[in-house]
Amino acid sequence: MEKKLSSVQKKALRKKGYSLKPVVMIGQHGLTDAVLAEIDTALNAHELIKVRIRGADKNKRTEQFTKIEHQLNAEVVHQIGGITVLYRPTTAL
């Protein structure tokens, strides 16, 4: 797995993320393969995205975002309530 972001980097990304609108919403069916594909596409296009989970408790949301982090090699930059900001650099070595 790639190196984690420093706290300074996370802070800068969090600041950028405030003005973003959620590009993917996870609804009543949860984290399906189609939703993961949509998040992957959005990360490829934008690097920094905001995702909203509706109708899930805190533990379920945390579980879903951990799954996103591992499967898509992204990192949660900020999470508040049902909104999470994800980051994944598009440039690969």
ABEGO torsion letter per residue (X at the ends): XBBBBBAAAAAAAAAAAAABBBABBBBAAEBBAAAAAAAAAAAAAAGBBBBBBBGBBAAAAAAAAAAAAAAAGBBBABBBEABBBBBBBABBX
